[in-house]
Amino acid sequence: MARIAIIGAGMAGLTAAHQLDARHDICLFERADKAGGRIASRTAGDFVFDHGAQFFTAKSAAFKRFLAPYLDSGALVRWDAAFAEFSGPDITSRRQWDADFAHYVGAPNMNALPQALAAPLNIRYGCNIEYIHHDGHFWQLFDEQQQLLGEFDWVISTLPAKQSTALFSKHTTILGKLPENLMRPCYALMLGFIKPQQLDWQVAHVKQADISWMSVNSSKPGRNNAFSMLVLATNAWTRSNFQLDLNAAGEHLLSEVERIAGINRQDLLHQDTKRWTYVNLPRQTAAKAYLDKAQQLAACGDWCIQGRVEAAFTSANWLARKLNGML
């Protein structure tokens, strides 16, 4: 039996914990107060906002099998949304999402899936791993106060690429020299309305604007009737305006929503903005995950493949299979 520390309880960390052989002693360390990472949700009064991942798809047979119990339990449901594509304020195409290419969301919010995954696991929340040290026998994990949090045979980082590199760089060269800007940032704008807006779509991809995505969050299955929208800025605009005050960023994005969708600002009851530092990235062609057998260190995450939920699963699942075959 190996003692394994997994740093990060996002989709990759949760997947790795579930897919590793049950005979191992596994502990996850998460700096936040709940699991999920970018599969995130927040509430404001009656309004519910999925302000991270908006939905995800499942293409591989392995991911479909992994999700099946959560579809059965209702923690995960299909979202058959009315989809539109915009070029500036003009709609250029429409289609209906359906079972032929299913789009999944958590219910009653996106975070329901990671919470269901986390429930049976040993997770220590509020733990920010500052550094690791090998004492000749075990890997020791320390927080910002230099408090020892545990000793382990293996350490797996599921943190974003830059953070994983910083954590491991003194101990292994498996990550090599990853690009500084491997993962892209994004602003998320959350809007809650006194009354429903008159929109003939539920999901929209936007071009020729500083926003790339608009959705009627309250149209997702399992939500209440409080009309809410979630808007994502483009990665390019976010990067160029990353240090902007959150209120100023939100006001600019709101003006874009007004211009594109014609919403009525006077109906707004709630407005908030979230700045994500690490969100997505283009498809990668290197390793599905990183493994140093001699040092007993490993890293995985969506950043190894592409910035999507299934990519996080695929990376962690690949790594878990490799470790199960070795340990």
Phi, psi and omega in degrees: 000132179254144173267121187236127174260130175246122182261114182108126180246043168277196184299321180293314180296318179296318178298312181302317180297321180287326187270343176290150182306134184296345181285345180279154177265108189244133176229129176260143177241124184231129183286333180280180181264004174203163182280163172131328182060237181279356169274079196236152178216152172214159179240155174215100187064235178276351186276140176240133181231125169268091191267005174248240177301131183276327181190178168207163179245168179226109182260321185276151178297324181296318180291323178297319177295319180298323183278339188309314181297330183278334170291320179295323184279343182092359176291340180230134182221162179273139180250105179265080187270154170277115188255139177226150173247133181247145164240105192060223181275004185257131174281125182256340177198162178219154170198164180252125173290142181208191185291340181297329174216084191292140173246124187252146173223155173284157178221130013274003173207170184300326184290353180298324180294305178299329177294322177293321178294323184285334190309315183272001188264159175270100184236132175255112183271161179069025181246112177258112182281113182276318178200165177236154182214138176258123184268011183100343179235315185223160169278129177253135180253133182235146177266190184294336178269012182061028176276131178288124183257350178157165179237136189217156175283319182234149172233128176244124175261128173246019176289164175305162188306313182298318181287323177296318179298315179299322182290323188259347193301330180280350190241339183203156177252015186297329183277349179060214178248093179282149179302141182299323184254038183303315181255144187260149179270168180200140169268141173241127180254127180249125184233128175242135188244149176296321180221157182300143174272148184274089181239139179258029175211163177245335180223138180218134169261133189240134172242166178058045180200171176273358172247149182245347189208137170224138175215149170274095186301325182288352177277351179290148180301140176088356180274166177274187185269002178290113189291118182227149177232150175235128184235135177246135174284162172291153176298322182295315181293321179299314182298320181289339184235031189295328182269006181295144173304139184301322179295319179294318178298316180297321179295320178295315180295323177297319178296327176292320178296319177300315182293319185278311190259345180072029178290162180258109180302331182294341180272358183289132175248333182217139176215133179208157182227137177242134176257115176263128179279319182237113185235296186217175181197159177289169182300135179258157184237010180270223185282150173288335176196172184237136188216124174245098184296321183294317182274346181061048176233148179208157178215143178207169179158171180299334181295344176286337188234299180187151187285064181223160182298316180296328178295322176298315177299311184300316179297312181292323179295319177299314181296317180299319178297318179298313181294320179300327179284341183263324191268000000 
